[in-house]
C-alpha cells in the first residue's frame, strides 16, 4: 500500500501536539517547537523514494523556522534524521546493523512503535548538538541575512506599514494559514531589494510563511492579532 504524507501528518499530530509542537501547513506541513531562547526544532515527514510504505522524519535545528534551509554557509548539520542520533550499540541492538539512515514501515504497528521510541531518544539528544551548532549559526552570514529579513517583514506586517494601495503581483493563490497581509508586507519589502520576477515568485511565499511562523511561535501565549 502506498503511503501518503497526509497519513504521517495525521499520525504525528496528536503525539507531537501533546509534546508542545505547533503544526504549520506551509511547505507541505511540518511541526515546530521552541526548545530554548535561540533554537527551534522543526520536524517534517519524509516518504522513501523507492519503498513507498516506508517513512522517517527530517529534523531541522536552527534559529530560523524552516525545513531544508541549507545553502551557502548554513551548517549542514542543522538537518538530521532520528537514526543518526542512535549509538552504534543501540542500532545493533534494535536492527542488528550499524546503518544510520533508518526508515520504518508505516503499516507495521511494531515498526511505528519502534519509530516513536527512536524519535524520543533522538529528541532527548538534540540539546547536545546545540552549543557547537549555535557557534556555527552565529558565524553564518546567510543565516544572519535570513533572520534580518524575517525580522523586518514581521515589523512591516504587524505595523501594516506596507503600501495598502499598491498592486501586488506575487501573492500565491493558495495561502494556507498565513494571512494575506504577510504576503503584502513581504513583497513590499523584498521588491525594494530585488525586482527580479523569478526571484520574487518563490521568495515572497517563502519569506512570508517563515515570518508568520516566527511571529506565531514568539507569541504563543499572547492574544495578538496576526
MDTraj code that builds the backbone (N, CA, C; nanometers):
import mdtraj as md
import numpy as np

residues = "UNK UNK UNK UNK UNK UNK UNK UNK UNK UNK UNK UNK UNK UNK UNK UNK UNK UNK UNK UNK UNK UNK UNK UNK UNK UNK UNK UNK UNK UNK UNK UNK UNK UNK UNK UNK UNK UNK UNK UNK UNK UNK UNK UNK UNK UNK UNK UNK UNK UNK UNK UNK UNK UNK UNK UNK UNK UNK UNK UNK UNK UNK UNK UNK UNK UNK UNK UNK UNK UNK UNK UNK UNK UNK UNK UNK UNK UNK UNK UNK UNK UNK UNK UNK UNK UNK UNK UNK UNK UNK UNK UNK UNK UNK UNK UNK UNK UNK UNK UNK UNK UNK UNK UNK UNK UNK UNK UNK UNK UNK UNK UNK UNK UNK UNK UNK UNK UNK UNK UNK UNK UNK UNK UNK UNK UNK UNK UNK UNK UNK UNK UNK UNK UNK UNK UNK UNK UNK UNK UNK UNK UNK UNK UNK UNK UNK UNK UNK UNK UNK UNK UNK UNK UNK UNK UNK UNK UNK UNK UNK UNK UNK UNK UNK UNK UNK UNK UNK UNK UNK UNK UNK UNK UNK UNK UNK UNK UNK UNK UNK UNK UNK UNK UNK UNK UNK UNK UNK UNK UNK UNK UNK UNK UNK UNK UNK UNK UNK UNK UNK UNK UNK UNK UNK UNK UNK UNK UNK UNK UNK UNK UNK UNK UNK UNK UNK UNK UNK UNK UNK UNK UNK UNK UNK UNK UNK".split()
xyz = np.array([
    [0.0843, -0.1198, 0.0000],
    [0.0000, 0.0000, 0.0000],
    [0.0882, 0.1253, 0.0000],
    [0.0551, 0.2198, -0.0857],
    [0.1357, 0.3408, -0.0956],
    [0.1027, 0.4379, 0.0162],
    [0.2048, 0.4823, 0.0850],
    [0.1892, 0.5736, 0.1974],
    [0.1815, 0.7180, 0.1475],
    [0.0924, 0.7946, 0.2063],
    [0.0792, 0.9356, 0.1713],
    [0.1274, 1.0222, 0.2874],
    [0.1845, 1.1344, 0.2511],
    [0.2367, 1.2272, 0.3518],
    [0.1279, 1.2672, 0.4518],
    [0.0062, 1.2849, 0.4011],
    [-0.1050, 1.3248, 0.4877],
    [-0.1282, 1.2235, 0.5988],
    [-0.1072, 1.0958, 0.5692],
    [-0.1267, 0.9920, 0.6707],
    [-0.0257, 1.0053, 0.7839],
    [0.0980, 1.0370, 0.7483],
    [0.2011, 1.0529, 0.8509],
    [0.1731, 1.1775, 0.9350],
    [0.1303, 1.2857, 0.8700],
    [0.0957, 1.4071, 0.9441],
    [-0.0165, 1.3797, 1.0432],
    [-0.1176, 1.3061, 0.9996],
    [-0.2305, 1.2734, 1.0883],
    [-0.1848, 1.1867, 1.2048],
    [-0.0940, 1.0957, 1.1778],
    [-0.0407, 1.0070, 1.2817],
    [0.0406, 1.0857, 1.3843],
    [0.1238, 1.1780, 1.3357],
    [0.2123, 1.2538, 1.4248],
    [0.1392, 1.3633, 1.5020],
    [0.0309, 1.4144, 1.4462],
    [-0.0342, 1.5337, 1.5022],
    [-0.0662, 1.5210, 1.6510],
    [-0.1409, 1.4205, 1.6965],
    [-0.1727, 1.4147, 1.8403],
    [-0.0507, 1.3881, 1.9267],
    [0.0444, 1.3130, 1.8740],
    [0.1655, 1.2799, 1.9506],
    [0.2489, 1.4047, 1.9737],
    [0.2729, 1.4805, 1.8681],
    [0.3606, 1.5972, 1.8788],
    [0.2915, 1.7165, 1.9443],
    [0.1604, 1.7287, 1.9227],
    [0.0869, 1.8384, 1.9873],
    [0.0958, 1.8256, 2.1392],
    [0.0849, 1.7026, 2.1900],
    [0.0958, 1.6801, 2.3343],
    [0.2349, 1.7163, 2.3865],
    [0.3348, 1.7110, 2.2988],
    [0.4715, 1.7419, 2.3385],
    [0.5070, 1.8892, 2.3168],
    [0.4071, 1.9699, 2.2810],
    [0.4298, 2.1135, 2.2704],
    [0.4653, 2.1647, 2.1323],
    [0.4536, 2.0786, 2.0312],
    [0.4818, 2.1232, 1.8949],
    [0.3609, 2.1967, 1.8376],
    [0.3894, 2.2897, 1.7496],
    [0.2848, 2.3628, 1.6767],
    [0.2901, 2.3181, 1.5314],
    [0.1745, 2.2900, 1.4747],
    [0.1697, 2.2464, 1.3347],
    [0.1535, 2.3661, 1.2422],
    [0.2342, 2.3689, 1.1371],
    [0.2197, 2.4683, 1.0309],
    [0.1906, 2.3944, 0.9003],
    [0.1037, 2.4509, 0.8194],
    [0.0600, 2.3832, 0.6972],
    [0.1365, 2.4283, 0.5728],
    [0.2237, 2.5281, 0.5852],
    [0.3034, 2.5703, 0.4706],
    [0.4171, 2.4706, 0.4467],
    [0.4783, 2.4798, 0.3296],
    [0.5892, 2.3903, 0.2932],
    [0.5515, 2.2426, 0.3041],
    [0.4283, 2.2110, 0.2727],
    [0.3848, 2.0724, 0.2766],
    [0.3438, 2.0242, 0.4140],
    [0.3624, 2.1090, 0.5153],
    [0.3248, 2.0739, 0.6518],
    [0.4431, 2.0286, 0.7353],
    [0.4597, 2.0889, 0.8526],
    [0.5646, 2.0481, 0.9453],
    [0.5251, 2.0901, 1.0862],
    [0.6008, 2.0419, 1.1840],
    [0.5772, 2.0734, 1.3242],
    [0.6977, 2.1493, 1.3790],
    [0.6714, 2.2388, 1.4721],
    [0.7794, 2.3228, 1.5258],
    [0.7662, 2.3377, 1.6762],
    [0.8810, 2.3405, 1.7431],
    [0.8847, 2.3599, 1.8884],
    [1.0034, 2.4483, 1.9235],
    [0.9808, 2.5471, 2.0068],
    [1.0902, 2.6318, 2.0553],
    [1.1545, 2.5608, 2.1731],
    [1.2852, 2.5303, 2.1628],
    [1.3461, 2.4482, 2.2669],
    [1.4323, 2.5281, 2.3643],
    [1.4692, 2.6516, 2.3272],
    [1.5373, 2.7411, 2.4217],
    [1.5281, 2.8822, 2.3661],
    [1.6076, 2.9750, 2.4199],
    [1.5961, 3.1140, 2.3765],
    [1.6568, 3.1400, 2.2389],
    [1.7150, 3.0371, 2.1770],
    [1.7796, 3.0535, 2.0470],
    [1.7235, 2.9586, 1.9422],
    [1.7028, 2.8332, 1.9801],
    [1.6749, 2.7285, 1.8822],
    [1.5264, 2.6939, 1.8678],
    [1.4908, 2.6625, 1.7432],
    [1.3642, 2.5971, 1.7105],
    [1.3982, 2.4595, 1.6535],
    [1.3172, 2.3610, 1.6890],
    [1.3294, 2.2289, 1.6286],
    [1.2079, 2.2069, 1.5404],
    [1.2319, 2.1893, 1.4098],
    [1.1243, 2.1639, 1.3143],
    [1.1309, 2.0184, 1.2694],
    [1.0155, 1.9615, 1.2424],
    [1.0065, 1.8197, 1.2089],
    [0.9076, 1.8004, 1.0944],
    [0.9508, 1.7266, 0.9921],
    [0.8667, 1.7068, 0.8751],
    [0.8730, 1.5617, 0.8290],
    [0.7597, 1.5001, 0.7921],
    [0.7609, 1.3619, 0.7430],
    [0.8366, 1.3499, 0.6109],
    [0.8974, 1.2348, 0.5914],
    [0.9674, 1.2056, 0.4665],
    [0.9305, 1.0640, 0.4231],
    [0.8757, 1.0514, 0.3024],
    [0.8384, 0.9215, 0.2472],
    [0.9524, 0.8719, 0.1593],
    [0.9889, 0.7466, 0.1742],
    [1.1012, 0.6898, 0.0984],
    [1.0750, 0.6966, -0.0520],
    [1.1788, 0.7280, -0.1283],
    [1.1647, 0.7413, -0.2733],
    [1.1347, 0.6077, -0.3419],
    [1.1903, 0.5001, -0.2895],
    [1.1797, 0.3711, -0.3574],
    [1.0875, 0.2717, -0.2873],
    [1.0743, 0.2846, -0.1564],
    [0.9885, 0.1946, -0.0786],
    [0.8721, 0.2773, -0.0252],
    [0.7609, 0.2768, -0.0981],
    [0.6570, 0.3756, -0.0729],
    [0.5678, 0.3461, 0.0470],
    [0.6046, 0.2469, 0.1290],
    [0.5349, 0.2266, 0.2555],
    [0.6225, 0.2707, 0.3731],
    [0.7438, 0.3176, 0.3444],
    [0.8400, 0.3498, 0.4498],
    [0.8536, 0.5014, 0.4692],
    [0.8788, 0.5379, 0.5942],
    [0.8873, 0.6802, 0.6273],
    [0.9906, 0.7031, 0.7366],
    [1.0259, 0.8283, 0.7510],
    [1.1010, 0.8765, 0.8656],
    [1.0595, 1.0228, 0.8836],
    [1.1291, 1.0952, 0.9680],
    [1.1081, 1.2393, 0.9745],
    [1.2430, 1.3076, 0.9584],
    [1.2409, 1.4257, 0.8995],
    [1.3589, 1.5108, 0.8934],
    [1.3499, 1.6110, 1.0068],
    [1.4591, 1.6286, 1.0769],
    [1.4670, 1.7256, 1.1859],
    [1.5531, 1.8427, 1.1399],
    [1.5074, 1.9649, 1.1681],
    [1.5852, 2.0832, 1.1320],
    [1.5984, 2.1699, 1.2558],
    [1.7216, 2.1883, 1.3004],
    [1.7511, 2.2614, 1.4238],
    [1.8238, 2.3905, 1.3886],
    [1.7609, 2.5035, 1.4199],
    [1.8198, 2.6315, 1.3814],
    [1.7500, 2.7438, 1.4578],
    [1.8013, 2.8659, 1.4407],
    [1.7314, 2.9828, 1.4937],
    [1.6378, 3.0424, 1.3890],
    [1.6216, 2.9715, 1.2777],
    [1.5256, 3.0068, 1.1728],
    [1.4271, 2.8917, 1.1573],
    [1.2990, 2.9228, 1.1521],
    [1.1967, 2.8209, 1.1344],
    [1.1868, 2.7874, 0.9866],
    [1.2272, 2.6676, 0.9514],
    [1.2280, 2.6255, 0.8111],
    [1.2530, 2.4759, 0.8068],
    [1.2413, 2.4211, 0.6867],
    [1.2861, 2.2849, 0.6610],
    [1.3800, 2.2910, 0.5409],
    [1.4970, 2.2299, 0.5549],
    [1.5904, 2.2164, 0.4425],
    [1.6537, 2.3487, 0.3987],
    [1.6701, 2.4437, 0.4894],
    [1.7408, 2.5681, 0.4575],
    [1.8899, 2.5411, 0.4788],
    [1.9589, 2.5039, 0.3699],
    [2.0956, 2.4519, 0.3822],
    [2.1894, 2.5057, 0.2747],
    [2.1648, 2.6227, 0.2243],
    [2.2501, 2.6771, 0.1182],
    [2.3637, 2.7623, 0.1766],
    [2.4593, 2.7969, 0.0901],
    [2.5668, 2.8873, 0.1297],
    [2.6455, 2.8366, 0.2489],
    [2.6616, 2.9226, 0.3493],
    [2.7418, 2.8854, 0.4660],
    [2.6563, 2.8369, 0.5836],
    [2.5297, 2.8032, 0.5553],
    [2.4433, 2.7481, 0.6609],
    [2.4898, 2.6063, 0.6918],
    [2.5150, 2.5737, 0.8180],
    [2.5698, 2.4415, 0.8537],
    [2.4787, 2.3265, 0.8097],
    [2.5384, 2.2278, 0.7450],
    [2.4619, 2.1115, 0.7015],
    [2.4080, 2.0320, 0.8201],
    [2.4763, 2.0410, 0.9349],
    [2.4300, 1.9628, 1.0499],
    [2.3103, 2.0259, 1.1210],
    [2.2514, 2.1309, 1.0612],
    [2.1199, 2.1755, 1.1087],
    [2.0153, 2.0679, 1.0824],
    [2.0383, 1.9876, 0.9789],
    [1.9409, 1.8874, 0.9369],
    [1.9914, 1.7471, 0.9685],
    [1.9030, 1.6658, 1.0256],
    [1.9418, 1.5291, 1.0620],
    [1.8157, 1.4435, 1.0722],
    [1.8321, 1.3120, 1.0613],
    [1.7214, 1.2190, 1.0811],
    [1.7431, 1.1419, 1.2113],
    [1.6358, 1.0911, 1.2712],
    [1.6461, 1.0295, 1.4045],
    [1.7496, 0.9190, 1.4158],
    [1.7610, 0.8323, 1.3138],
    [1.8530, 0.7190, 1.3224],
    [1.9976, 0.7583, 1.3422],
    [2.0345, 0.8773, 1.2934],
    [2.1724, 0.9235, 1.3065],
    [2.2080, 0.9621, 1.4500],
    [2.1078, 0.9743, 1.5349],
    [2.1316, 1.0110, 1.6742],
    [2.1351, 0.8907, 1.7673],
    [2.1261, 0.7714, 1.7101],
    [2.1443, 0.6493, 1.7884],
    [2.2925, 0.6122, 1.7937],
    [2.3325, 0.5512, 1.9030],
    [2.4694, 0.4994, 1.9118],
    [2.4797, 0.3701, 1.8312],
    [2.6010, 0.3289, 1.8017],
    [2.6195, 0.2032, 1.7280],
    [2.5644, 0.0860, 1.8077],
    [2.5817, 0.0895, 1.9392],
    [2.5298, -0.0184, 2.0228],
    [2.3776, -0.0248, 2.0146],
    [2.3133, 0.0915, 2.0173],
    [2.1669, 0.0943, 2.0090],
    [2.1181, 0.0431, 1.8736],
    [2.1881, 0.0794, 1.7669],
    [2.1485, 0.0328, 1.6335],
    [2.1663, -0.1183, 1.6200],
    [2.2753, -0.1694, 1.6739],
    [2.2969, -0.3141, 1.6688],
    [2.1889, -0.3861, 1.7483],
    [2.1536, -0.3313, 1.8628],
    [2.0518, -0.3932, 1.9477],
    [1.9155, -0.3949, 1.8789],
    [1.8814, -0.2861, 1.8123],
    [1.7494, -0.2754, 1.7507],
    [1.7421, -0.3417, 1.6130],
    [1.8491, -0.3240, 1.5327],
    [1.8398, -0.3617, 1.3914],
    [1.9481, -0.4592, 1.3465],
    [2.0340, -0.4989, 1.4412],
    [2.1460, -0.5867, 1.4072],
    [2.2264, -0.5299, 1.2903],
    [2.2419, -0.3991, 1.2917],
    [2.3119, -0.3274, 1.1854],
    [2.3554, -0.1919, 1.2396],
    [2.4605, -0.1353, 1.1814],
    [2.5045, -0.0024, 1.2238],
    [2.4584, 0.1045, 1.1244],
    [2.3679, 0.0697, 1.0350],
    [2.3159, 0.1679, 0.9415],
    [2.2492, 0.2824, 1.0178],
    [2.2758, 0.4063, 0.9749],
    [2.2243, 0.5228, 1.0466],
    [2.0928, 0.5744, 0.9910],
    [2.0765, 0.5652, 0.8599],
    [1.9565, 0.6218, 0.7984],
    [1.8431, 0.5203, 0.8053],
    [1.7770, 0.5172, 0.9189],
    [1.6732, 0.4174, 0.9459],
    [1.5388, 0.4684, 0.8943],
    [1.4658, 0.3795, 0.8258],
    [1.3302, 0.4066, 0.7809],
    [1.2380, 0.2995, 0.8384],
    [1.1098, 0.3351, 0.8545],
    [1.0156, 0.2436, 0.9168],
    [0.8947, 0.2207, 0.8265],
    [0.8404, 0.0990, 0.8300],
    [0.7179, 0.0682, 0.7560],
    [0.5986, 0.1238, 0.8333],
    [0.5271, 0.2141, 0.7727],
    [0.4176, 0.2826, 0.8404],
    [0.3037, 0.1880, 0.8761],
    [0.2829, 0.0872, 0.7950],
    [0.1667, 0.0000, 0.8133],
    [0.1956, -0.1175, 0.9060],
    [0.3144, -0.1189, 0.9647],
    [0.3522, -0.2215, 1.0616],
    [0.3496, -0.1590, 1.2005],
    [0.2613, -0.2062, 1.2851],
    [0.2422, -0.1462, 1.4174],
    [0.3703, -0.1507, 1.5010],
    [0.4426, -0.2621, 1.4945],
    [0.5663, -0.2736, 1.5718],
    [0.6724, -0.1760, 1.5223],
    [0.6764, -0.1533, 1.3913],
    [0.7733, -0.0578, 1.3377],
    [0.7368, 0.0853, 1.3757],
    [0.6088, 0.1167, 1.3761],
    [0.5676, 0.2505, 1.4212],
    [0.6035, 0.2708, 1.5676],
    [0.5878, 0.1666, 1.6476],
    [0.6259, 0.1750, 1.7889],
    [0.7748, 0.1990, 1.8031],
    [0.8549, 0.1295, 1.7223],
    [0.9994, 0.1485, 1.7254],
    [1.0356, 0.2899, 1.6810],
    [0.9679, 0.3399, 1.5774],
    [0.9917, 0.4771, 1.5314],
    [0.9714, 0.5766, 1.6449],
    [0.8615, 0.5638, 1.7182],
    [0.8333, 0.6578, 1.8270],
    [0.9398, 0.6504, 1.9358],
    [0.9851, 0.5297, 1.9670],
    [1.0906, 0.5143, 2.0674],
    [1.2189, 0.5842, 2.0219],
    [1.2550, 0.5642, 1.8945],
    [1.3770, 0.6260, 1.8417],
    [1.3613, 0.7776, 1.8348],
    [1.2429, 0.8229, 1.7982],
    [1.2193, 0.9675, 1.7917],
    [1.2370, 1.0325, 1.9287],
    [1.1893, 0.9668, 2.0339],
    [1.2053, 1.0197, 2.1695],
    [1.3527, 1.0244, 2.2089],
    [1.4268, 0.9199, 2.1723],
    [1.5708, 0.9180, 2.2004],
    [1.6392, 1.0317, 2.1260],
    [1.6072, 1.0452, 1.9978],
    [1.6690, 1.1497, 1.9156],
    [1.6389, 1.2878, 1.9711],
    [1.5132, 1.3096, 2.0073],
    [1.4739, 1.4404, 2.0596],
    [1.5479, 1.4719, 2.1895],
    [1.5686, 1.3704, 2.2732],
    [1.6382, 1.3920, 2.4002],
    [1.7849, 1.4292, 2.3795],
    [1.8405, 1.3943, 2.2621],
    [1.9815, 1.4198, 2.2355],
    [2.0049, 1.5483, 2.1558],
    [1.8968, 1.6114, 2.1132],
    [1.9098, 1.7367, 2.0383],
    [1.9863, 1.8435, 2.1171],
    [1.9584, 1.8620, 2.2484],
    [2.0319, 1.9655, 2.3221],
    [2.1835, 1.9486, 2.3191],
    [2.2314, 1.8240, 2.3051],
    [2.3753, 1.8013, 2.2982],
    [2.4368, 1.8668, 2.1743],
    [2.3581, 1.8835, 2.0707],
    [2.4067, 1.9415, 1.9463],
    [2.4075, 2.0942, 1.9481],
    [2.3347, 2.1523, 2.0430],
    [2.3096, 2.2958, 2.0391],
    [2.4332, 2.3847, 2.0553],
    [2.5221, 2.3611, 2.1531],
    [2.6331, 2.4564, 2.1727],
    [2.7208, 2.4741, 2.0488],
    [2.7662, 2.3648, 1.9887],
    [2.8528, 2.3751, 1.8712],
    [2.7760, 2.4294, 1.7514],
    [2.6518, 2.3857, 1.7349],
    [2.5727, 2.4329, 1.6219],
    [2.5432, 2.5817, 1.6356],
    [2.5215, 2.6288, 1.7581],
    [2.4966, 2.7724, 1.7766],
    [2.6181, 2.8536, 1.7339],
    [2.7378, 2.8064, 1.7677],
    [2.8601, 2.8755, 1.7246],
    [2.8641, 2.8882, 1.5730],
    [2.8302, 2.7793, 1.5044],
    [2.8335, 2.7804, 1.3574],
    [2.7274, 2.8744, 1.3010],
    [2.6070, 2.8714, 1.3587],
    [2.4991, 2.9554, 1.3086],
    [2.5290, 3.1038, 1.3306],
    [2.5917, 3.1354, 1.4434],
    [2.6230, 3.2753, 1.4715],
    [2.7316, 3.3293, 1.3793],
    [2.8053, 3.2388, 1.3148],
    [2.9071, 3.2799, 1.2172],
    [2.8537, 3.2802, 1.0740],
    [2.7335, 3.2284, 1.0539],
    [2.6774, 3.2142, 0.9196],
    [2.6179, 3.3459, 0.8716],
    [2.6753, 3.4007, 0.7670],
    [2.6234, 3.5250, 0.7102],
    [2.4876, 3.5020, 0.6441],
    [2.4676, 3.3827, 0.5882],
    [2.3391, 3.3544, 0.5231],
    [2.2262, 3.3452, 0.6248],
    [2.2523, 3.2850, 0.7386],
    [2.1501, 3.2794, 0.8437],
    [2.1210, 3.4194, 0.8972],
    [2.2248, 3.4993, 0.9159],
    [2.2038, 3.6367, 0.9628],
    [2.1166, 3.7144, 0.8645],
    [2.1415, 3.6929, 0.7348],
    [2.0632, 3.7619, 0.6322],
    [1.9170, 3.7183, 0.6362],
    [1.8935, 3.5877, 0.6491],
    [1.7560, 3.5371, 0.6545],
    [1.6841, 3.5910, 0.7776],
    [1.7504, 3.5857, 0.8931],
    [1.6875, 3.6350, 1.0163],
    [1.6578, 3.7839, 1.0083],
    [1.7497, 3.8582, 0.9488],
    [1.7296, 4.0023, 0.9351],
    [1.6072, 4.0320, 0.8495],
    [1.5926, 3.9578, 0.7402],
    [1.4775, 3.9782, 0.6529],
    [1.3476, 3.9397, 0.7226],
    [1.3505, 3.8272, 0.7927],
    [1.2317, 3.7827, 0.8647],
    [1.1897, 3.8872, 0.9682],
    [1.2842, 3.9371, 1.0443],
    [1.2531, 4.0369, 1.1475],
    [1.1948, 4.1642, 1.0863],
    [1.2488, 4.2037, 0.9719],
    [1.1983, 4.3253, 0.9050],
    [1.0568, 4.3031, 0.8532],
    [1.0304, 4.1857, 0.7974],
    [0.8966, 4.1555, 0.7459],
    [0.7951, 4.1513, 0.8601],
    [0.8341, 4.0922, 0.9729],
    [0.7446, 4.0894, 1.0900],
    [0.7081, 4.2306, 1.1316],
    [0.8062, 4.3192, 1.1339],
    [0.7816, 4.4582, 1.1728],
    [0.6840, 4.5256, 1.0762],
    [0.7053, 4.5057, 0.9468],
    [0.6182, 4.5680, 0.8459],
    [0.4770, 4.5107, 0.8536],
    [0.4665, 4.3783, 0.8681],
    [0.3343, 4.3142, 0.8707],
    [0.2547, 4.3509, 0.9950],
    [0.3185, 4.3472, 1.1102],
    [0.2453, 4.3733, 1.2347],
    [0.2046, 4.5201, 1.2473],
    [0.2856, 4.6095, 1.1927],
    [0.2523, 4.7521, 1.1980],
    [0.1797, 4.7997, 1.0725],
    [0.1656, 4.7073, 0.9752],
    [0.0972, 4.7350, 0.8488],
    [0.1499, 4.8615, 0.7814],
    [0.2828, 4.8693, 0.7714],
    [0.3468, 4.9849, 0.7088],
    [0.3784, 4.9619, 0.5612],
    [0.3210, 4.8568, 0.5021],
    [0.3335, 4.8368, 0.3582],
    [0.2342, 4.9288, 0.2871],
    [0.2496, 4.9421, 0.1578],
    [0.1626, 5.0291, 0.0772],
    [0.0298, 4.9572, 0.0517],
    [-0.0755, 5.0041, 0.1150],
    [-0.2060, 4.9390, 0.1027],
    [-0.2674, 4.9578, -0.0359],
    [-0.2212, 5.0588, -0.1109],
    [-0.2804, 5.0879, -0.2420],
    [-0.2013, 5.0278, -0.3576],
    [-0.0905, 4.9619, -0.3272],
    [-0.0069, 4.9051, -0.4332],
    [-0.0730, 4.7819, -0.4942],
    [-0.0288, 4.7488, -0.6158],
    [-0.0713, 4.6243, -0.6797],
    [0.0351, 4.5190, -0.6550],
    [-0.0015, 4.4133, -0.5879],
    [0.0942, 4.3092, -0.5523],
    [0.0819, 4.1938, -0.6514],
    [0.1961, 4.1537, -0.7077],
    [0.1984, 4.0611, -0.8207],
    [0.2346, 3.9175, -0.7834],
    [0.2862, 3.8950, -0.6622],
    [0.3432, 3.7644, -0.6302],
    [0.2756, 3.6980, -0.5097],
    [0.1486, 3.7263, -0.4921],
    [0.0715, 3.6668, -0.3833],
    [0.0193, 3.5308, -0.4311],
    [0.0515, 3.4220, -0.3650],
    [0.0065, 3.2888, -0.4112],
    [-0.1445, 3.2747, -0.3997],
    [-0.2020, 3.1949, -0.4895],
    [-0.3461, 3.1701, -0.4839],
    [-0.3831, 3.0924, -0.3582],
    [-0.3004, 2.9936, -0.3226],
    [-0.3250, 2.9144, -0.2028],
    [-0.2332, 2.9650, -0.0922],
    [-0.2916, 3.0329, 0.0048],
    [-0.2121, 3.0988, 0.1082],
    [-0.2009, 3.0144, 0.2354],
    [-0.2771, 2.9069, 0.2426],
    [-0.2709, 2.8253, 0.3633],
    [-0.3197, 2.9035, 0.4839],
    [-0.2499, 2.8897, 0.5949],
    [-0.2924, 2.9554, 0.7179],
    [-0.2282, 3.0924, 0.7362],
    [-0.1403, 3.1327, 0.6439],
    [-0.0727, 3.2621, 0.6548],
    [-0.1656, 3.3732, 0.6061],
    [-0.2010, 3.4694, 0.6915],
    [-0.2902, 3.5781, 0.6497],
    [-0.2299, 3.6601, 0.5348],
    [-0.3164, 3.7180, 0.4548],
    [-0.2752, 3.7850, 0.3313],
    [-0.1777, 3.9001, 0.3555],
    [-0.1944, 3.9716, 0.4652],
    [-0.1087, 4.0886, 0.4863],
    [0.0385, 4.0516, 0.4975],
    [0.0680, 3.9273, 0.5354],
    [0.2072, 3.8852, 0.5461],
    [0.2717, 3.8754, 0.4079],
    [0.1940, 3.8407, 0.3083],
    [0.2454, 3.8378, 0.1709],
    [0.2631, 3.9799, 0.1177],
    [0.1702, 4.0686, 0.1511],
    [0.1852, 4.2078, 0.1102],
    [0.3128, 4.2674, 0.1702],
    [0.3306, 4.2459, 0.3003],
    [0.4481, 4.3010, 0.3681],
    [0.5769, 4.2460, 0.3091],
    [0.5765, 4.1169, 0.2767],
    [0.6957, 4.0527, 0.2225],
    [0.7282, 4.1061, 0.0836],
    [0.6290, 4.1137, -0.0032],
    [0.6542, 4.1644, -0.1379],
    [0.6967, 4.3111, -0.1333],
    [0.6326, 4.3894, -0.0491],
    [0.6684, 4.5310, -0.0339],
    [0.8154, 4.5451, 0.0061],
    [0.8585, 4.4621, 0.0990],
    [0.9972, 4.4698, 0.1469],
    [1.0962, 4.4155, 0.0440],
    [1.0688, 4.2980, -0.0109],
    [1.1652, 4.2337, -0.0998],
    [1.1826, 4.3073, -0.2318],
    [1.0759, 4.3693, -0.2834],
    [1.0890, 4.4409, -0.4101],
    [1.1783, 4.5642, -0.3976],
    [1.1987, 4.6099, -0.2764],
    [1.2915, 4.7212, -0.2552],
    [1.4367, 4.6750, -0.2673],
    [1.4582, 4.5432, -0.2571],
    [1.5927, 4.4882, -0.2623],
    [1.6227, 4.4177, -0.3935],
    [1.5208, 4.3555, -0.4520],
    [1.5415, 4.2760, -0.5721],
    [1.4108, 4.2735, -0.6514],
    [1.4137, 4.3260, -0.7727],
    [1.2912, 4.3352, -0.8524],
    [1.2783, 4.2221, -0.9538],
    [1.3682, 4.1228, -0.9451],
    [1.3655, 4.0122, -1.0403],
    [1.2418, 3.9250, -1.0164],
    [1.1605, 3.9112, -1.1189],
    [1.0327, 3.8397, -1.1050],
    [1.0525, 3.6924, -1.0700],
    [1.1538, 3.6291, -1.1285],
    [1.1784, 3.4878, -1.0994],
    [1.2131, 3.4680, -0.9518],
    [1.2900, 3.5593, -0.8971],
    [1.3252, 3.5530, -0.7550],
    [1.2020, 3.5758, -0.6675],
    [1.1260, 3.6789, -0.6982],
    [1.0126, 3.7159, -0.6138],
    [0.9029, 3.6106, -0.6140],
    [0.8871, 3.5390, -0.7253],
    [0.7830, 3.4369, -0.7346],
    [0.7968, 3.3329, -0.6242],
    [0.9215, 3.2981, -0.5912],
    [0.9461, 3.1971, -0.4885],
    [0.9785, 3.2593, -0.3528],
    [1.0462, 3.3737, -0.3547],
    [1.0904, 3.4346, -0.2293],
    [0.9751, 3.4920, -0.1486],
    [0.8758, 3.5513, -0.2170],
    [0.7646, 3.6119, -0.1433],
    [0.6889, 3.5071, -0.0598],
    [0.6434, 3.3944, -0.1178],
    [0.5755, 3.2942, -0.0329],
    [0.6659, 3.2368, 0.0755],
    [0.7916, 3.2103, 0.0417],
    [0.8832, 3.1503, 0.1395],
    [0.9033, 3.2418, 0.2600],
    [0.9384, 3.3675, 0.2338],
    [0.9659, 3.4586, 0.3448],
    [0.8390, 3.4970, 0.4200],
    [0.7265, 3.5084, 0.3505],
    [0.6008, 3.5394, 0.4192],
    [0.5646, 3.4296, 0.5177],
    [0.5757, 3.3049, 0.4729],
    [0.5446, 3.1926, 0.5610],
    [0.6419, 3.1837, 0.6772],
    [0.7710, 3.2033, 0.6499],
    [0.8705, 3.1977, 0.7572],
    [0.8451, 3.3062, 0.8607],
    [0.8178, 3.4277, 0.8140],
    [0.7941, 3.5387, 0.9064],
    [0.6701, 3.5128, 0.9913],
    [0.5640, 3.4623, 0.9268],
    [0.4409, 3.4327, 1.0009],
    [0.4648, 3.3241, 1.1052],
    [0.5373, 3.2193, 1.0676],
    [0.5674, 3.1114, 1.1629],
    [0.6456, 3.1646, 1.2823],
    [0.7444, 3.2488, 1.2564],
    [0.8219, 3.3073, 1.3661],
    [0.7322, 3.3900, 1.4573],
    [0.6456, 3.4689, 1.3981],
    [0.5565, 3.5537, 1.4776],
    [0.4666, 3.4687, 1.5671],
    [0.4128, 3.3622, 1.5106],
    [0.3255, 3.2729, 1.5886],
    [0.4024, 3.2100, 1.7043],
    [0.5221, 3.1583, 1.6754],
    [0.5992, 3.0894, 1.7794],
    [0.6427, 3.1835, 1.8902],
    [0.6672, 3.3090, 1.8568],
    [0.7104, 3.4049, 1.9583],
    [0.5946, 3.4617, 2.0389],
    [0.4722, 3.4341, 1.9944],
    [0.3554, 3.4920, 2.0625],
    [0.2511, 3.3860, 2.0988],
    [0.2968, 3.2652, 2.1293],
    [0.2047, 3.1553, 2.1581],
    [0.1132, 3.1852, 2.2767],
    [0.1639, 3.2569, 2.3731],
    [0.0860, 3.2827, 2.4947],
    [0.0331, 3.4246, 2.5007],
    [0.0341, 3.4926, 2.3868],
    [-0.0124, 3.6314, 2.3835],
    [-0.1319, 3.6441, 2.2897],
    [-0.2359, 3.7156, 2.3311],
    [-0.3544, 3.7343, 2.2443],
    [-0.3282, 3.8433, 2.1415],
    [-0.2430, 3.8158, 2.0420],
    [-0.2071, 3.9189, 1.9450],
    [-0.2797, 3.8945, 1.8132],
    [-0.2947, 4.0006, 1.7368],
    [-0.3609, 3.9921, 1.6060],
    [-0.2562, 3.9581, 1.5001],
    [-0.2828, 3.8513, 1.4230],
    [-0.1860, 3.8101, 1.3223],
    [-0.2248, 3.8600, 1.1836],
])
top = md.Topology()
chain = top.add_chain()
for i, resn in enumerate(residues, 1):
    res = top.add_residue(resn, chain, resSeq=i)
    for name in ("N", "CA", "C"):
        top.add_atom(name, md.element.get_by_symbol(name[0]), res)
traj = md.Trajectory(xyz[None], top)
